[in-house]
């Protein structure tokens, strides 16, 4: 019995949201950053809490290296692509 408004999806197609290419790119950037940083931060934290100082230093260095390379890669990409925006 319908009350006039739609409260439930009628098909599987109603459950999906079709992302635009920009949405896909934003999501991909976030996934790549998470894949690069989360395991290294977890290794650092677990090693630090377990008293494994040498392993903790390795996790910290991996996190710093990954973060630096993400930023450097972003800068190089922006310099090569040169978006048509005015950043005054």
N, C-alpha and C positions, 0 to 999 in steps of 0.2 A: 504494500500500500504506500503510494507516494504522497508526500505532503506538499507537492508542487515544486519544491526545490530538490536539487540533486545532492544527496548526501554520501553516496557510495559510487566508486568508479564502476563503469559498466564493462570495461574490458582491460586487458593488460596494457593496451596502448595509453590508457588514461593514467596509468601509474608512472609512466616514464616522462621525463622532461628532456626535450631535445636540446642539448647545449649548442651554443654558437661556437665557431672556431676560436674566438677569443676566450670563451669560458674554458674550452679544452686546454688552451695554452696556459692559462692561469692555474688550472688544476695540475697540469703536468709540471710546472715550475715548483709548485708546493710539494708534490710527491717526490720530485728529485731532491729537493732540499731536505725533506724528511728522511729519505733513504740514505743520504750522505751524513746527516748529523745525528739522528736519533741513536743508531747503534753505537757510535763513538761516545756519545754522552752517557749512554747506559753502561758501556764498558768502564768509563771513567768512574761513574758513581758506584757501581758494584765493587770495583777494585778498591776504591778509596774506603768504602765502608767495611770491606773485609781485611783491610790493613795491608794489601798488596801495593805498596807505594810505587814500585817500578812499573807494574801494569797500569796503575792509575795515571802515571806520567805518560805512558804510551797512549792511553785513551784521550788524555788532555791534548797531547800533540796532534793526534789524529783529528780531533774536533777543531782545533785551531787551523790545521792545514786544510781541512775540508771547507771550513767557513771562508778562509782566505781565497781558496780557489773558486768558490761559488761567486764571491764578490768580484774577483778578477775576471772570471768568465762573463759575468753580467756586464761589466764595464767594456770589455772587448766587443761583446755582442752589440751593445748600444752604439759604440763607435763605428762598427761596420755597417749596421742597419741604418743608422741616422734617422730616427723617427721624425715625421713632419710635425713636430710640436715645438712651440716657442716656450722655452723655459727661462723666461726673463726674471 
